[in-house]
Amino acid sequence: FVECLDSGRYAGAVASTLDEGRQSGFTEVPVFVIGDKIFTGDVSYKKLKAAIEEALNSKSGNAIT
């Protein structure tokens, strides 16, 4: 891991992904998009589970499959 980090081998990919997230308005990590809801930062298992269950049971067609 350290060797990979120090080599900068993936620095371009990381920078590109970081820029893409910022352009999408994300300022924290991790980011979870579940259905039409966005969760960032430290999100409890309980909240994520409830959002997933809601999305799966949703009739809106935004459910994750």
All heavy atoms as an XYZ file, in Angstrom:
483
protein
N       0.812     -1.193      0.000
C       0.000      0.000      0.000
C       0.860      1.264      0.000
O       0.650      2.168     -0.792
C      -0.962     -0.012      1.191
C      -1.706      1.275      1.368
C      -2.820      1.545      0.579
C      -1.306      2.216      2.286
C      -3.514      2.734      0.715
C      -1.985      3.417      2.437
C      -3.105      3.664      1.645
N       1.805      1.304      0.921
C       2.670      2.479      1.049
C       3.456      2.696     -0.236
O       3.587      3.821     -0.716
C       3.598      2.349      2.274
C       4.600      3.483      2.317
C       2.783      2.315      3.550
N       3.982      1.605     -0.799
C       4.742      1.715     -2.047
C       3.863      2.283     -3.162
O       4.287      3.160     -3.916
C       5.260      0.335     -2.447
C       6.073      0.335     -3.726
C       6.545     -1.056     -4.107
O       6.852     -1.856     -3.200
O       6.596     -1.327     -5.310
N       2.647      1.803     -3.254
C       1.713      2.289     -4.276
C       1.410      3.767     -4.047
O       1.404      4.566     -4.975
C       0.438      1.463     -4.245
S      -0.774      1.937     -5.464
N       1.155      4.130     -2.803
C       0.852      5.520     -2.465
C       2.021      6.433     -2.795
O       1.855      7.479     -3.432
C       0.495      5.620     -0.982
C       0.036      6.970     -0.473
C      -1.248      7.408     -1.172
C      -0.184      6.910      1.027
N       3.208      6.017     -2.385
C       4.407      6.829     -2.614
C       4.764      6.951     -4.090
O       5.328      7.958     -4.514
C       5.601      6.257     -1.848
C       5.484      6.469     -0.346
O       4.647      7.303      0.082
O       6.220      5.792      0.400
N       4.431      5.940     -4.887
C       4.800      5.962     -6.304
C       3.970      6.965     -7.099
O       4.382      7.409     -8.161
C       4.625      4.577     -6.917
O       3.252      4.282     -7.140
N       2.797      7.307     -6.611
C       1.919      8.221     -7.328
C       1.250      7.580     -8.539
O       0.665      8.261     -9.368
N       1.332      6.275     -8.617
C       0.807      5.539     -9.768
C      -0.655      5.851    -10.065
O      -1.043      5.946    -11.221
C       1.000      4.044     -9.523
C       0.495      3.172    -10.638
C       0.806      1.726    -10.347
N       0.265      0.881    -11.402
C       0.314     -0.422    -11.392
N       0.901     -1.046    -10.395
N      -0.207     -1.120    -12.367
N      -1.437      6.007     -9.039
C      -2.874      6.236     -9.232
C      -3.295      7.665     -8.895
O      -4.478      7.963     -8.775
C      -3.683      5.244     -8.391
C      -3.442      3.818     -8.826
C      -2.600      2.972     -8.097
C      -4.039      3.325     -9.982
C      -2.379      1.675     -8.505
C      -3.818      2.017    -10.399
C      -2.988      1.196     -9.652
O      -2.770     -0.089    -10.071
N      -2.339      8.552     -8.766
C      -2.631      9.939     -8.386
C      -3.588     10.606     -9.365
O      -4.506     11.324     -8.968
C      -1.350     10.744     -8.261
N      -3.401     10.374    -10.655
C      -4.280     10.963    -11.664
C      -5.713     10.479    -11.542
O      -6.661     11.264    -11.619
N      -5.868      9.174    -11.330
C      -7.218      8.604    -11.185
C      -7.898      9.130     -9.924
O      -9.085      9.454     -9.937
C      -7.145      7.083    -11.154
N      -7.136      9.234     -8.847
C      -7.695      9.743     -7.597
C      -8.106     11.208     -7.766
O      -9.202     11.609     -7.358
C      -6.694      9.577     -6.432
C      -7.174     10.316     -5.194
C      -6.470      8.107     -6.134
N      -7.261     12.005     -8.382
C      -7.563     13.421     -8.594
C      -8.798     13.591     -9.474
O      -9.657     14.432     -9.208
C      -6.365     14.136     -9.207
N      -8.894     12.775    -10.504
C     -10.040     12.841    -11.410
C     -11.341     12.498    -10.684
O     -12.356     13.179    -10.840
C      -9.822     11.884    -12.583
O     -10.960     11.838    -13.399
N     -11.304     11.448     -9.883
C     -12.484     11.039     -9.127
C     -12.862     12.098     -8.098
O     -14.042     12.405     -7.905
C     -12.227      9.690     -8.434
O     -11.885      8.731     -9.428
C     -13.447      9.214     -7.675
N     -11.860     12.673     -7.462
C     -12.100     13.727     -6.484
C     -12.744     14.940     -7.147
O     -13.719     15.499     -6.635
C     -10.783     14.119     -5.811
C     -10.837     15.102     -4.661
C     -11.727     14.584     -3.539
C      -9.433     15.359     -4.135
N     -12.237     15.338     -8.300
C     -12.823     16.463     -9.045
C     -14.259     16.176     -9.454
O     -15.124     17.044     -9.364
C     -11.986     16.783    -10.287
C     -10.656     17.440     -9.961
O     -10.518     17.959     -8.826
O      -9.768     17.426    -10.831
N     -14.523     14.960     -9.894
C     -15.876     14.574    -10.295
C     -16.839     14.679     -9.111
O     -17.956     15.183     -9.240
C     -15.870     13.148    -10.836
C     -17.196     12.680    -11.369
C     -17.125     11.263    -11.923
O     -16.036     10.803    -12.298
O     -18.185     10.631    -11.964
N     -16.407     14.236     -7.960
C     -17.233     14.335     -6.756
C     -17.509     15.780     -6.375
O     -18.641     16.142     -6.048
N     -16.486     16.603     -6.439
C     -16.659     18.026     -6.109
C     -17.620     18.708     -7.087
O     -18.452     19.511     -6.687
C     -15.318     18.744     -6.115
C     -14.474     18.409     -4.921
C     -13.186     19.191     -4.923
N     -12.386     18.853     -3.760
C     -11.086     18.767     -3.760
N     -10.403     18.997     -4.863
N     -10.432     18.460     -2.664
N     -17.493     18.388     -8.376
C     -18.384     18.970     -9.383
C     -19.835     18.534     -9.157
O     -20.765     19.254     -9.523
C     -17.928     18.579    -10.785
C     -16.651     19.260    -11.204
C     -16.115     18.740    -12.525
O     -16.762     17.976    -13.219
N     -14.898     19.157    -12.873
N     -20.011     17.373     -8.542
C     -21.354     16.877     -8.237
C     -21.886     17.446     -6.924
O     -23.016     17.149     -6.534
C     -21.344     15.347     -8.178
O     -20.995     14.811     -9.428
N     -21.061     18.217     -6.241
C     -21.488     18.852     -5.002
C     -21.151     18.077     -3.745
O     -21.557     18.459     -2.651
N     -20.396     17.005     -3.870
C     -20.030     16.220     -2.696
C     -18.791     16.811     -2.055
O     -17.788     17.055     -2.722
C     -19.780     14.761     -3.072
C     -20.963     14.096     -3.714
C     -20.839     13.435     -4.917
C     -22.207     14.137     -3.122
C     -21.929     12.819     -5.515
C     -23.308     13.531     -3.713
C     -23.167     12.870     -4.911
N     -18.860     17.035     -0.750
C     -17.735     17.630     -0.038
C     -17.214     16.724      1.073
O     -16.259     17.074      1.753
C     -18.137     18.985      0.566
O     -19.251     18.787      1.442
C     -18.497     19.973     -0.524
N     -17.873     15.589      1.284
C     -17.463     14.645      2.319
C     -17.392     13.251      1.726
O     -17.994     12.980      0.701
C     -18.490     14.605      3.459
C     -18.637     15.869      4.251
C     -19.670     15.709      5.341
O     -19.403     14.925      6.280
O     -20.731     16.311      5.240
N     -16.682     12.382      2.406
C     -16.671     10.967      2.044
C     -16.972     10.167      3.290
O     -16.677     10.620      4.386
C     -15.322     10.523      1.429
C     -15.111     11.168      0.095
C     -14.166     10.787      2.362
N     -17.543      9.037      3.182
C     -18.066      8.443      1.959
C     -19.375      9.084      1.534
O     -19.992      9.819      2.304
C     -18.278      6.973      2.336
C     -18.594      7.020      3.797
C     -17.753      8.160      4.351
N     -19.781      8.796      0.307
C     -21.054      9.261     -0.232
C     -21.864      8.036     -0.635
O     -21.360      7.157     -1.325
C     -20.861     10.175     -1.463
C     -22.205     10.549     -2.069
C     -20.079     11.409     -1.097
N     -23.103      7.985     -0.184
C     -24.011      6.911     -0.553
C     -25.211      7.540     -1.243
O     -25.835      8.444     -0.688
C     -24.510      6.146      0.680
C     -23.410      5.521      1.493
C     -22.877      6.187      2.592
C     -22.917      4.270      1.171
C     -21.871      5.612      3.349
C     -21.905      3.691      1.922
C     -21.386      4.357      3.014
N     -25.536      7.080     -2.444
C     -26.732      7.529     -3.151
C     -27.666      6.332     -3.191
O     -27.364      5.307     -3.808
C     -26.408      8.018     -4.572
C     -27.680      8.469     -5.278
C     -25.390      9.147     -4.526
N     -28.793      6.473     -2.518
C     -29.758      5.380     -2.418
C     -31.104      5.917     -2.867
O     -31.694      6.769     -2.198
C     -29.851      4.834     -0.978
C     -28.471      4.371     -0.508
C     -30.873      3.702     -0.898
C     -28.389      4.043      0.965
N     -31.564      5.429     -4.012
C     -32.796      5.971     -4.577
C     -32.578      7.429     -4.898
O     -31.671      7.788     -5.633
N     -33.398      8.286     -4.311
C     -33.248      9.723     -4.544
C     -32.642     10.442     -3.337
O     -32.667     11.657     -3.261
C     -34.591     10.344     -4.920
C     -35.648     10.190     -3.837
O     -35.400      9.473     -2.844
O     -36.735     10.770     -3.980
N     -32.051      9.682     -2.416
C     -31.459     10.257     -1.214
C     -29.942     10.154     -1.271
O     -29.394      9.182     -1.772
C     -31.979      9.544      0.027
C     -33.460      9.743      0.237
C     -33.934      9.049      1.464
C     -35.430      9.294      1.597
N     -36.051      8.460      2.593
N     -29.292     11.177     -0.743
C     -27.831     11.210     -0.688
C     -27.414     11.304      0.778
O     -27.902     12.147      1.526
C     -27.277     12.420     -1.470
C     -27.673     12.311     -2.939
C     -25.766     12.521     -1.308
C     -27.353     13.540     -3.754
N     -26.506     10.429      1.173
C     -25.965     10.420      2.531
C     -24.462     10.633      2.431
O     -23.792      9.998      1.621
C     -26.233      9.074      3.213
C     -27.684      8.736      3.352
C     -28.348      8.061      2.337
C     -28.395      9.099      4.478
C     -29.693      7.740      2.447
C     -29.739      8.789      4.599
C     -30.393      8.106      3.586
N     -23.928     11.518      3.260
C     -22.488     11.756      3.269
C     -21.948     11.650      4.685
O     -22.667     11.839      5.656
C     -22.131     13.148      2.707
O     -22.751     14.147      3.507
C     -22.571     13.296      1.263
N     -20.668     11.343      4.745
C     -20.008     11.295      6.040
C     -20.369     10.055      6.833
O     -20.628      8.992      6.288
N     -20.395     10.215      8.126
C     -20.632      9.117      9.055
C     -22.134      8.862      9.168
O     -22.839      9.563      9.878
C     -20.038      9.472     10.423
C     -20.144      8.344     11.421
O     -20.279      7.185     11.000
O     -20.078      8.632     12.626
N     -22.613      7.861      8.456
C     -24.035      7.528      8.449
C     -24.209      6.183      9.142
O     -23.482      5.229      8.849
C     -24.587      7.451      7.005
C     -26.078      7.190      7.017
C     -24.271      8.715      6.240
N     -25.179      6.112     10.022
C     -25.374      4.876     10.768
C     -25.925      3.761      9.880
O     -26.596      4.003      8.871
C     -26.348      5.110     11.930
O     -27.668      5.285     11.447
N     -25.624      2.557     10.277
C     -26.143      1.370      9.598
C     -27.667      1.424      9.567
O     -28.283      1.098      8.553
C     -25.652      0.107     10.321
C     -26.329     -1.146      9.853
C     -25.905     -1.786      8.691
C     -27.392     -1.700     10.562
C     -26.523     -2.937      8.244
C     -28.015     -2.850     10.115
C     -27.582     -3.473      8.966
O     -28.205     -4.614      8.526
N     -28.260      1.833     10.660
C     -29.727      1.891     10.769
C     -30.323      2.816      9.691
O     -31.309      2.473      9.047
C     -30.110      2.378     12.173
C     -31.573      2.377     12.460
C     -31.832      2.794     13.911
C     -33.307      2.838     14.207
N     -33.584      3.197     15.597
N     -29.724      3.993      9.496
C     -30.223      4.930      8.484
C     -30.048      4.371      7.070
O     -30.928      4.495      6.228
C     -29.517      6.277      8.593
C     -29.992      7.124      9.730
C     -29.343      8.494      9.684
C     -29.834      9.345     10.824
N     -29.244     10.683     10.788
N     -28.879      3.781      6.811
C     -28.639      3.221      5.484
C     -29.588      2.064      5.203
O     -30.153      1.964      4.109
C     -27.190      2.761      5.337
C     -26.144      3.863      5.297
C     -24.738      3.258      5.276
C     -26.344      4.773      4.102
N     -29.782      1.212      6.184
C     -30.681      0.066      6.019
C     -32.099      0.540      5.738
O     -32.771      0.028      4.836
C     -30.648     -0.811      7.270
C     -31.503     -2.053      7.152
C     -31.379     -2.933      8.388
C     -32.138     -4.219      8.152
N     -33.171     -4.472      9.095
N     -32.558      1.535      6.475
C     -33.909      2.063      6.268
C     -34.053      2.672      4.874
O     -35.076      2.470      4.198
C     -34.240      3.104      7.342
N     -33.035      3.390      4.424
C     -33.085      4.001      3.098
C     -33.096      2.938      2.003
O     -33.821      3.063      1.003
C     -31.904      4.951      2.909
N     -32.304      1.895      2.182
C     -32.275      0.808      1.194
C     -33.622      0.104      1.149
O     -34.169     -0.144      0.067
C     -31.135     -0.182      1.507
C     -29.786      0.485      1.257
C     -31.281     -1.462      0.685
C     -28.594     -0.288      1.793
N     -34.174     -0.198      2.309
C     -35.477     -0.862      2.343
C     -36.555      0.010      1.714
O     -37.408     -0.475      0.962
C     -35.834     -1.238      3.775
C     -34.986     -2.384      4.288
C     -35.203     -2.694      5.756
O     -35.900     -1.927      6.462
O     -34.661     -3.724      6.210
N     -36.510      1.310      1.989
C     -37.477      2.234      1.394
C     -37.333      2.266     -0.132
O     -38.326      2.232     -0.857
C     -37.285      3.633      1.969
C     -38.283      4.642      1.451
C     -38.056      6.027      2.027
O     -37.563      6.141      3.155
O     -38.381      7.000      1.321
N     -36.102      2.308     -0.605
C     -35.868      2.341     -2.049
C     -36.337      1.047     -2.707
O     -36.922      1.073     -3.790
C     -34.390      2.580     -2.339
N     -36.079     -0.067     -2.064
C     -36.502     -1.351     -2.626
C     -38.015     -1.477     -2.673
O     -38.567     -2.140     -3.558
C     -35.895     -2.510     -1.817
C     -34.400     -2.693     -1.992
C     -33.879     -3.739     -0.997
C     -34.050     -3.089     -3.409
N     -38.688     -0.854     -1.717
C     -40.148     -0.941     -1.660
C     -40.834      0.197     -2.401
O     -42.066      0.238     -2.457
C     -40.606     -0.949     -0.210
C     -40.189     -2.228      0.502
O     -40.243     -3.306     -0.076
N     -39.747     -2.095      1.735
N     -40.043      1.107     -2.943
C     -40.567      2.293     -3.623
C     -41.213      1.918     -4.956
O     -40.745      1.067     -5.688
C     -39.447      3.291     -3.871
O     -39.901      4.346     -4.677
N     -42.271      2.615     -5.276
C     -42.933      2.420     -6.566
C     -42.426      3.431     -7.588
O     -42.879      3.469     -8.717
C     -44.444      2.563     -6.411
C     -45.051      1.475     -5.571
C     -46.551      1.624     -5.461
C     -47.122      0.535     -4.560
N     -48.553      0.657     -4.414
N     -41.460      4.256     -7.182
C     -40.986      5.327     -8.071
C     -40.037      4.830     -9.154
O     -39.707      5.562    -10.061
C     -40.273      6.400     -7.241
O     -39.062      5.884     -6.720
N     -39.573      3.598     -9.038
C     -38.656      3.083    -10.040
C     -37.207      3.440     -9.772
O     -36.334      3.137    -10.548
N     -36.926      4.106     -8.649
C     -35.559      4.495     -8.308
C     -34.878      3.474     -7.415
O     -33.808      3.737     -6.905
C     -35.559      5.861     -7.608
C     -35.934      6.972     -8.523
O     -35.717      6.895     -9.721
N     -36.517      8.028     -7.990
N     -35.493      2.342     -7.224
C     -34.937      1.349     -6.304
C     -33.653      0.759     -6.874
O     -33.489      0.601     -8.070
C     -35.956      0.240     -6.049
N     -32.775      0.414     -5.971
C     -31.528     -0.253     -6.337
C     -31.837     -1.740     -6.459
O     -32.466     -2.323     -5.601
C     -30.455     -0.023     -5.263
C     -30.165      1.455     -5.119
C     -29.195     -0.808     -5.576
C     -29.297      1.788     -3.933
N     -31.386     -2.340     -7.541
C     -31.612     -3.786     -7.698
C     -30.316     -4.520     -7.861
O     -29.310     -3.955     -8.160
C     -32.514     -4.074     -8.923
O     -31.904     -3.478    -10.062
C     -33.897     -3.525     -8.701
